[in-house]
């Protein structure tokens, strides 16, 4: 029996560690929004870095928290995400993500993801249905102002049932002692957000003097975008996203909605020191060209602070 418990514990540890990652990230409020948008979608460059606009994605998110907002108070967010990309509009992806807030405007964020949601089934009054179909129903109701109570109850029951299972975000919350089992079981939808994201790769040529010859990007092949697979002389260093988002409360609030615009940049090079110096250089260019203002709060946290104001 003891051996079984040890094996299970090791398996659970492997599950959430295998789907956990940290990346240095910067967030900005753009003052010259139209100029920045033109820079992004036209794949322009700074003095030292080039950009490649590759997709315009649409994200729909349902955020969860406990009745006393333990995740918000602890500096975390937990969401179900649906993504439709302009690259592959026929393919819809779903994920379940736990993310940490940034302690400062140039901090590391932790992300733990459960991406294979197609495998999960949910029991309704009539039969078993896929978790992704429940999410689709929930999003449809929210987007069309239909009653979403049934979908919300089904999703909440799934969370309660799976609280102690080897689902990576749940296990990470337990491991970090952010929540106990009962608190995870109490999680319910609190906010709905929809975003359009203009995404760009940021890169340098492999002959660029900024890149020491001893610092190739050791990103795993299955994580490398096709653009760099097809252009082996280019080195992926950063990824950026210009986000237009609208959030709606799923809890009682005097604020019916909030619209947010954010420019986000994150490191993608395997060498941490080089990534940080590149981020600093790109940030200086952004401030000079577009008068961006560094920020640290996620869009979710900004929305929730607005919704919870009495």
C-alpha positions as CSV (number, residue, x, y, z in Angstrom):
1,X,0.0,0.0,0.0
2,X,2.8,2.4,0.9
3,X,4.5,1.7,-2.5
4,X,1.3,2.5,-4.3
5,X,1.0,5.9,-2.5
6,X,4.7,6.7,-3.4
7,X,4.1,5.8,-7.0
8,X,1.0,7.9,-7.1
9,X,2.7,10.9,-5.5
10,X,5.6,10.7,-8.0
11,X,3.1,10.5,-10.9
12,X,1.2,13.5,-9.6
13,X,4.5,15.5,-9.2
14,X,5.5,14.5,-12.7
15,X,2.1,15.6,-14.1
16,X,2.2,19.2,-12.8
17,X,5.9,19.7,-13.3
18,X,5.7,18.4,-16.9
19,X,3.1,21.1,-17.7
20,X,4.6,23.9,-15.7
21,X,6.8,26.7,-17.2
22,X,8.1,30.1,-16.3
23,X,8.8,32.9,-18.6
24,X,10.0,36.5,-18.1
25,X,7.2,38.7,-19.3
26,X,6.6,42.4,-19.7
27,X,3.3,44.2,-19.9
28,X,2.7,47.7,-21.3
29,X,-0.1,50.2,-21.6
30,X,0.4,51.8,-25.0
31,X,-0.1,55.6,-25.2
32,X,0.4,55.7,-29.0
33,X,-2.0,52.8,-29.7
34,X,-2.5,53.3,-33.5
35,X,1.2,53.7,-34.1
36,X,2.0,50.5,-32.1
37,X,-0.8,48.6,-33.9
38,X,0.7,49.6,-37.3
39,X,4.1,48.6,-36.1
40,X,2.8,45.1,-35.1
41,X,0.6,44.2,-38.1
42,X,3.1,45.5,-40.7
43,X,6.0,43.5,-39.2
44,X,8.2,46.5,-38.7
45,X,11.5,46.6,-36.9
46,X,13.5,48.5,-34.3
47,X,17.2,49.4,-34.8
48,X,18.2,45.9,-33.6
49,X,15.2,43.6,-33.6
50,X,12.8,42.4,-36.4
51,X,9.2,41.4,-36.0
52,X,7.0,39.0,-37.9
53,X,3.2,39.4,-37.5
54,X,1.9,35.8,-37.8
55,X,-1.6,35.5,-36.4
56,X,-4.7,37.2,-35.1
57,X,-6.2,34.9,-32.5
58,X,-9.5,35.1,-30.6
59,X,-9.6,33.9,-27.0
60,X,-12.6,33.2,-24.8
61,X,-11.9,32.7,-21.1
62,X,-13.9,31.7,-18.1
63,X,-12.1,32.5,-14.8
64,X,-12.7,30.6,-11.6
65,X,-12.3,31.6,-7.9
66,X,-13.7,30.7,-4.5
67,X,-16.5,32.7,-2.8
68,X,-13.8,34.6,-0.8
69,X,-11.6,35.1,-3.9
70,X,-8.6,33.1,-2.5
71,X,-6.9,32.9,-5.9
72,X,-7.2,36.7,-6.5
73,X,-5.9,37.4,-3.0
74,X,-3.0,35.0,-3.4
75,X,-1.9,36.4,-6.7
76,X,-3.1,33.7,-9.1
77,X,-5.7,33.2,-11.8
78,X,-7.3,30.0,-13.0
79,X,-9.1,29.9,-16.3
80,X,-10.7,27.7,-19.0
81,X,-9.5,29.0,-22.4
82,X,-10.9,28.5,-25.9
83,X,-8.6,29.7,-28.7
84,X,-9.3,30.1,-32.4
85,X,-6.4,31.2,-34.6
86,X,-6.4,32.9,-37.9
87,X,-3.6,30.5,-38.9
88,X,-5.9,27.5,-38.5
89,X,-9.5,28.7,-38.1
90,X,-10.8,25.2,-38.6
91,X,-9.1,24.1,-35.4
92,X,-10.3,25.1,-31.9
93,X,-8.0,24.5,-28.9
94,X,-9.0,24.3,-25.3
95,X,-6.9,24.5,-22.1
96,X,-7.1,24.9,-18.4
97,X,-4.5,27.3,-17.0
98,X,-3.2,28.4,-13.7
99,X,-1.0,31.6,-13.8
100,X,0.7,33.7,-11.2
101,X,0.6,37.5,-11.1
102,X,3.7,39.5,-11.6
103,X,5.4,41.0,-8.5
104,X,6.9,43.8,-10.6
105,X,6.8,45.1,-14.1
106,X,9.7,42.8,-15.2
107,X,8.9,39.7,-13.2
108,X,8.7,36.0,-14.0
109,X,5.3,34.5,-14.3
110,X,4.5,30.8,-13.6
111,X,2.1,29.0,-15.9
112,X,0.7,25.5,-15.3
113,X,-1.5,24.1,-18.1
114,X,-3.8,21.1,-18.7
115,X,-4.2,21.2,-22.5
116,X,-5.9,17.9,-23.4
117,X,-9.4,18.8,-22.4
118,X,-11.0,16.8,-25.2
119,X,-10.3,13.6,-23.1
120,X,-12.5,14.8,-20.2
121,X,-16.2,13.9,-19.9
122,X,-18.9,15.5,-17.8
123,X,-22.0,13.8,-16.5
124,X,-25.3,15.7,-17.1
125,X,-28.8,14.6,-16.2
126,X,-29.1,12.7,-19.4
127,X,-25.7,11.5,-20.5
128,X,-22.0,12.0,-20.6
129,X,-20.7,14.9,-22.7
130,X,-17.3,16.2,-23.5
131,X,-15.9,19.0,-21.3
132,X,-15.2,21.0,-24.5
133,X,-18.8,20.9,-25.5
134,X,-19.8,22.2,-22.1
135,X,-17.4,25.1,-22.5
136,X,-18.8,25.7,-26.0
137,X,-22.3,25.9,-24.6
138,X,-21.2,28.2,-21.8
139,X,-19.4,30.6,-24.2
140,X,-22.3,30.6,-26.6
141,X,-24.7,31.6,-23.8
142,X,-22.4,34.3,-22.6
143,X,-21.8,35.7,-26.0
144,X,-25.5,35.8,-26.9
145,X,-26.9,36.9,-23.6
146,X,-28.6,33.6,-23.0
147,X,-29.1,32.0,-19.6
148,X,-25.8,30.3,-18.7
149,X,-26.8,28.9,-15.3
150,X,-27.1,25.3,-16.5
151,X,-23.6,25.3,-18.2
152,X,-22.1,27.0,-15.1
153,X,-23.5,24.4,-12.8
154,X,-22.2,21.5,-15.0
155,X,-18.8,23.1,-15.1
156,X,-18.8,23.8,-11.4
157,X,-19.7,20.1,-10.7
158,X,-16.8,18.9,-12.8
159,X,-14.4,21.1,-10.9
160,X,-15.7,19.8,-7.6
161,X,-15.5,16.2,-8.8
162,X,-12.0,16.5,-10.2
163,X,-10.5,18.6,-7.3
164,X,-8.3,15.9,-6.0
165,X,-7.3,14.3,-9.3
166,X,-4.0,14.5,-11.2
167,X,-5.1,17.7,-13.1
168,X,-2.0,19.9,-13.2
169,X,-3.5,23.2,-12.1
170,X,-5.3,21.6,-9.1
171,X,-2.2,19.7,-8.1
172,X,-0.1,22.9,-8.3
173,X,-2.5,24.7,-6.1
174,X,-2.4,21.9,-3.5
175,X,1.4,21.7,-3.7
176,X,1.8,25.4,-3.2
177,X,-0.7,25.3,-0.3
178,X,-2.7,28.1,-2.0
179,X,-5.9,26.0,-1.6
180,X,-7.0,22.9,0.2
181,X,-9.4,20.3,-1.4
182,X,-12.5,22.0,-0.1
183,X,-11.4,25.4,-1.4
184,X,-10.8,23.9,-4.9
185,X,-14.2,22.2,-4.7
186,X,-15.7,25.7,-4.0
187,X,-14.3,27.2,-7.2
188,X,-16.9,28.7,-9.5
189,X,-17.0,31.0,-12.6
190,X,-16.4,34.7,-11.6
191,X,-15.5,36.4,-14.8
192,X,-15.8,36.0,-18.6
193,X,-13.3,37.6,-21.0
194,X,-13.0,37.8,-24.7
195,X,-9.8,39.0,-26.4
196,X,-8.5,39.6,-29.9
197,X,-4.7,39.2,-29.9
198,X,-2.4,40.3,-32.7
199,X,0.7,38.1,-32.2
200,X,4.2,38.6,-33.5
201,X,7.6,36.8,-33.4
202,X,10.5,39.0,-32.5
203,X,13.9,37.8,-33.9
204,X,17.4,38.5,-34.9
205,X,19.6,37.1,-37.7
206,X,22.1,34.4,-36.5
207,X,24.9,36.7,-37.8
208,X,23.7,39.6,-35.6
209,X,26.5,40.9,-33.3
210,X,24.0,41.0,-30.4
211,X,24.0,37.2,-30.4
212,X,27.2,35.5,-29.0
213,X,28.1,32.5,-31.1
214,X,27.9,30.3,-28.1
215,X,24.2,31.1,-27.4
216,X,22.0,29.3,-29.9
217,X,18.4,29.1,-28.9
218,X,17.9,25.6,-27.6
219,X,14.1,25.6,-27.8
220,X,12.8,22.1,-28.4
221,X,11.9,21.4,-32.0
222,X,8.2,20.7,-31.2
223,X,8.0,24.2,-29.6
224,X,9.6,26.1,-32.4
225,X,7.2,28.0,-34.7
226,X,7.1,27.1,-38.4
227,X,8.5,30.5,-39.3
228,X,11.8,29.6,-37.7
229,X,11.8,26.0,-39.0
230,X,11.6,27.4,-42.5
231,X,14.1,30.2,-41.8
232,X,16.9,28.6,-40.0
233,X,19.1,31.7,-40.1
234,X,16.7,33.5,-37.9
235,X,16.8,33.3,-34.1
236,X,13.6,33.5,-32.1
237,X,14.2,35.7,-29.0
238,X,10.8,37.2,-28.0
239,X,7.1,36.8,-28.6
240,X,4.6,39.7,-28.5
241,X,0.9,40.2,-28.4
242,X,-1.3,43.3,-28.7
243,X,-4.5,42.5,-26.9
244,X,-7.9,44.1,-27.2
245,X,-10.0,42.6,-24.4
246,X,-13.5,42.9,-22.8
247,X,-14.3,41.4,-19.5
248,X,-17.8,40.8,-17.9
249,X,-18.5,39.9,-14.3
250,X,-20.2,36.6,-13.5
251,X,-20.7,37.8,-9.9
252,X,-22.8,40.6,-8.6
253,X,-21.2,43.9,-9.6
254,X,-22.1,47.5,-10.3
255,X,-19.6,47.5,-13.2
256,X,-21.2,45.7,-16.2
257,X,-18.0,45.4,-18.2
258,X,-14.5,46.7,-18.7
259,X,-12.4,47.1,-21.9
260,X,-8.6,46.8,-21.7
261,X,-5.8,47.2,-24.2
262,X,-2.4,45.7,-23.4
263,X,0.9,45.0,-25.2
264,X,2.6,41.9,-23.8
265,X,6.2,40.7,-24.5
266,X,7.7,37.5,-23.2
267,X,11.1,35.8,-23.5
268,X,11.6,32.9,-25.9
269,X,15.3,32.4,-25.9
270,X,16.8,29.5,-23.8
271,X,19.5,31.7,-22.3
272,X,18.0,33.6,-19.4
273,X,20.6,36.4,-19.2
274,X,20.4,37.0,-23.0
275,X,16.6,37.0,-22.9
276,X,16.6,39.7,-20.1
277,X,19.0,41.9,-21.9
278,X,17.0,41.6,-25.1
279,X,13.7,42.4,-23.3
280,X,15.4,45.5,-21.8
281,X,16.6,46.6,-25.2
282,X,13.2,46.1,-26.8
283,X,11.5,47.9,-23.9
284,X,13.7,51.0,-24.4
285,X,12.7,51.0,-28.1
286,X,9.0,50.7,-27.2
287,X,9.1,53.6,-24.7
288,X,10.9,55.8,-27.2
289,X,8.7,54.9,-30.2
290,X,5.2,54.5,-28.6
291,X,5.5,55.9,-25.1
292,X,4.4,52.6,-23.5
293,X,4.0,52.5,-19.7
294,X,5.2,49.3,-18.0
295,X,2.5,47.7,-15.9
296,X,2.3,44.5,-13.8
297,X,-1.3,43.5,-13.2
298,X,-2.9,40.9,-15.5
299,X,-6.0,41.9,-17.4
300,X,-7.9,39.5,-15.1
301,X,-6.7,41.2,-12.0
302,X,-7.5,44.7,-13.4
303,X,-11.0,43.5,-14.3
304,X,-11.7,41.9,-11.0
305,X,-10.5,44.9,-9.0
306,X,-13.0,46.9,-11.1
307,X,-15.8,44.5,-10.6
308,X,-15.3,44.2,-6.8
309,X,-15.3,48.0,-6.1
310,X,-18.2,48.8,-3.9
